[in-house]
Amino acid sequence: MWIKLHTYFSCFFLPIAILYIATGVLYLFDIKGGAEEEYEYTLSLPEGLPKSETETLGVVSPLIEPKQIALPSDFYLEDEYIGWYGYKREVYLEPNKDQNGATLHIKEHDLWHQFLLIHKGHAGPVFWLSAIMLGASLVFSLISGLVVAFAVPKFRKAAVQFTSLGLISLIIAFFMGGSGI
């Protein structure tokens, strides 16, 4: 039973695991993708940036509605930027240097950047849930592999040794993490 479950979970989650591995490794090398298309519009905002999502929607709607641009679901409000963020596009206001206006940016993310945003958890509840399920599957696969290794007498000693080595390596890495090594 352990071997069957291990096999089925591995096969089912392999595609998303490859996506997470590839995007994670390339992100470590600062390869993040970018914008496939980008549009900018200058706006006059004598009172400065809006202070809420409703106010921001009132400012950007006249520009985005005629172009039928759907806003992403996640709204953010920071000191320098205010807007919406999703894995397919980003729509945000950036204040101009004179503080009396702003630039509206609309970025259509390229495919690689979309994959990266799936990896980072910005792709909505379906991908968020699949990431949680992938994590649970990985834990199950590792535990089931350990159970099988302990069940086979000739693998038991090596399983104990490698599990101990992995734990010791993790502890050493944790304490050396800030040293720059």
N, C-alpha and C positions, 0 to 999 in steps of 0.2 A: 504494500500500500504506500509506504514512504517513497519508494522509487517512482511509482506511477504519479503521485502528487508532485513530486520534485520535477519530473519530466514535463507534466502538463503546465505547471506554473512557469517553468523556464521557457517553454515554447511560446506560451501566450504573451508573456511580458518581454520577450527578446526585442521586438521592434522599438518599443518605447525606451527600453534600457539602452539600446544603441544610440537613440536620440539624446538621452541625458548624458551618456558618456561622451559622445562626440561634441556636444555643445559645451559641456563642462571643461573638457580638455582644451578646446580651441579658445574658450573664454580665458583660461589661464595664460594663453599666449597672446591675449589682448585682441583676438579676432572676434568681433562682435556683430558683424553685419552692419547694416545702415538703412538709409532711406532709399526706396526705389524712386519715389517722387516726393518733391517738397514744394510747398507753396507758401508764400509770405504776403501778408497784407498789413499795411501801416494804418493804425487807428489813432484818432485823436481822443485822449482821455484826460480832460482837464482836471478831473478829481482823482486821478491816479487809478491804479488797478482796482478792479472790483473786489469786494470783501467776502463774497459767497458764491456758491454755484449758481444760484438763481440770477444774481447780478451779472455774472460772467456769461451765462446763457443769453441774457438780454443784449449783451454787447456783441457776441459772436454770431448769433442767429441770423442777422441780416446778411452776413457773408456766406454762411455755410448752407442755409436752407435752399437758396436758388441752385446751388451746385449739388444738392441732395447728398451731402456728406453726413454720414451717421457718426454721432459722437460715441467714443468708447464709454463703457460703463463706469470706470474708476475715475473719480474726480479727486484732484489734489490741489492743495493751497499751500504754497511755500512763500518764503520771503521774496524770492526773485521771480518765481513762475507760478502761474495758475492755469489749470486746464484739465484735460481728460487724457487718460493713458490706457491703451489696450495693446494686445499683441499684434493687431493688424495696422493700427494707426495711432498717432498722437496728435492732439489739438491743444495748443497752449498759447498763452499770452506772455510775452517777455517785455518788460518795461523798457522804453527808450531812455537814453542817458539824460534827457531833459525832464523826465518824469511826467510830462504832459501828454504822453502818448505811449503806445505799445505796438509791438509787432505780433500779429497773429501768425503762428506757425502751424501748418498742417503737414505732417510727415506720414507718408504711406511706407510702412516698413517692408524691406525686402524679405524674401523667404528665410534667409539665414537668421536675420534679426528676429523674425517671428519664432523660429525654433528656439533661439536663445531666451526669448521672453516666456515660452512654454517652460523651459528649464527653470527660470527664475520665479515661476508661479503667477505670471501676469496674463494668463490665457483663459481665465474663467473657470467656473466650477467643474466642468467635465474634465479638463486637464488637471486641475487641482486634485480631484478625486482619483484620477488615474495615477498621479504621482504618489499619493498616499497608498494606493493599492500596490504600486510597484515596490515601494519601500517595504510594505508588509510581505510581499512575495519574496523579496530578496532575503529578508530575515528568515522567513519560512524555509527558503531553499538552503540557506546556510545551516540552519538548525537541522533540517532533514539530512543534509550531507553529513553533518556531525553524528547524527543518530545512526545512519547507515555505517559510518566509519567505526563507531563504537560497537556496532552489532557484529562486525566481521573481525574475529580475533587477530588476524594477521595485520589489520590496519589500526588496531586500538592503541598500541604504543606510539606510533607515528602521529595519530590524531591528538593524543595528549601532548606530545612534544610540540607540534606545530600550533596548537591552540595556545599553549603557554608562551611560545615564541611570539605569536601575534599579540597577546596581551602585554607582554614585556615591551615589545616594540611600540605599542600604543602609549604606554606609560612614559617611556623615554622620549618619544616624539612630543608628548604633551608638555613635559618639563623643559624640553629644549626649544619649543616652538617660538619663543620670543628672542632666541639668541642669534637668529639670522643664519644659522647653519642649514 
